[in-house]
Amino acid sequence: MKNYIYSVITLFLISSSIFGQSPNWTLNENNYQYTMTFVGFLNSDGNGLINPNDKVAAFVNGECRGVANVIYVASQKRYCAYLTAFSNINNETVSFKIYDSAKNLVKNIDKTIAFKTNEHYGNLFQAYPFASPALKLGVEMLDVGFTGIVKNNTVIEGSQITVYLNKGQDVTALNANFVLSPGASVYIGTEKQISGANALNFTNPILFNVLSEDQSIIKQWTVVVKTATGISSYYKKDAVCYEGGSIKVLFSVEKEAVVLNLAGVTLATQIVNNGQVIFTNLAEGTYRVSVGGSFKEIKINLKK
């Protein structure tokens, strides 16, 4: 009998240490006239909280003004908390706490908000962040590439990225790889895109939405894919003390513009005539030559 009692007590203590005690966050909603609502997600130390016992609570001066548990929203395949905060006056400072049931840990959220009657924050795509520590805000698309395909060139102008591929490359089912701001994610509409596993048709430009890690910021980016218009060949002549170097470009399409750059500055532009252009009197340096969607870096040396 004693062994049985000891086993039960031991099991109770083990269970308590594993599952912990959920905080007793309660309130009487009938004591308040006004509400403010949130559709939010919970994050602790960079990990999403998805256990039904995980919860978030709103507080004013230490008094609980609302509490909600995490639920799974099957239609969006994500976990959210629907939180209603209560008050009798506007502009009270509302703070938040989250409970991580797996760690039996309560954490304060640094971000506060002023109570506003009938205000609503967050939705199932762009949920309000209840995160400790705060998540990142970046929404940049830094580069785009394609699995198994060599790029000729990438040009980023504002929020448009133009990627140049070889002449004749099929662009109807490209698996795009995205380099984004840390923690950010990329979508077409509200459909999340997985780098390297998307098989997208880039016959026409595609508009992407980049969502920050904390989901508070969204930025639109347009990705354009172009194929080279012809076949190019490049030749150079190094500079010597009495004469500058030269670069000769052969291109299979007439009337195309050939652009010569050095250190990001455009030095000259020539039009293909009789299949070629020649840039002369070049000083020592590494030049970038682009034509018809392809480019080449060419180093001119100074021979002594």
Secondary structure, 3 states (H helix, E strand, C coil): CHHHHHHHHHHHHHHHHHHCCCCCCCCCHHHCCEEEEEEEEEEECCEECCCCCCEEEEEECCEEEEEEEEEEECCCCEEEEEEEEEECCCCCEEEEEEEECCCCEEEEEEEEEECCCCCEECCCCCCEEEEECCCCCCCCEEEEEECCECCCEEEEECCEEEEEECCCCCCCCECEEEEECCCCEEEECCEECCCCCCCECCCCCEEEEEECCCCCCEEEEEEEEEECCCCEEEEEECEECCECEEEEEEECCCCCEEEEEECCEEEEEEECECCEEEEEEECCEEEEEEECCEEEEEEECEEC
